[in-house]
Amino acid sequence: MAFRKTVKRAFEIAFSKHAQPLWFRILKYLVLICIAYVFWGRDVLWIIFISLFTVGLCLHFWYRHKTHAWTKSYALWKHDKDRTE
């Protein structure tokens, strides 16, 4: 798969309304905001954010590997060839 095509597909998945339910997106950002509020001004805030980013990136690449670049279903990811957004 060409790089341009890969990046385009990654953005389609990242901004898909079907990739994550709305409740999960809201909860995710509320948790991040609460963490930022509680730890604001402390050095540990950046350690937490870097850790969360690293875990999220690893999880992303694991799912990408297991779904063969988002073309097969795996765990909670359900691939639907006929879905149009």
N, C-alpha and C positions, 0 to 999 in steps of 0.2 A: 504494500500500500504506500503510495507516495506521501511525502511529508505533509504537503498542503491538504491532501484528502484526510490524513490522520488528524490534523489539527482541526479541520472543519468538523469532523465527526465528534471529536472530543468536546467541542463547544456545543454541538447539538445535544449531546448527552448531559453536559453540565447545566444547560439552561432549559432542559426539557421539563415540561409540567408533569411528566409521568415518571421521572427518575426518582423523585422523592415526594412523598405526600406533603400537602401544605402544613399539616400539624407538625410534621418533623422539621420542616424548614423554620417555622416560627419558634419551636422549642430550641432548636440549635442556636439561633441568633439570640434568644433570651438568655440561654446559658452563657454564651460568650460575653454578652453585655453585663451579666451579673458577676462573672469572673473579673472582668475589667473594673467594675465598680468596687468590688471587695479588695482587690489587690492593687489598685491604682497607686502609683508612687513607690512601689516596692520592686526590688530586683527580681523577685520570684514571678512577677507577672510575665516577664518575657520568657522565662524558663517554661512556664505553663503554656504560653502561646506557641512557642517553638516545638514543645512536645506534642501538643494537639495537632499542629501542622504536619509534623513528621508522621504521626500515627495515621492521620487522614491521607497523606500522600502514599504511605505504604498500603493502606486499605484500598485506595483507588487503583494502584498498580496491580494488586492481587486480584481484584475483581476484573480488571482489564485483561489480565492474563487468563483467568479462568473462563471468561466469556468470549475469548478469542476476539478481542477488540470490539466488544459490545455486540457481537453477532450471534451469540448463543445464550440461552438461559442458564443461570446459575444462582442458587439460593434465592434471595429475594428479587434479583434482577430477572425479569421476564421479557425476553425478546419477542417482539411482534413485528413481523415483516410487513404486515399490511397497515400498520398504524401510520396515519398521516397527522402531522401537527399543524 
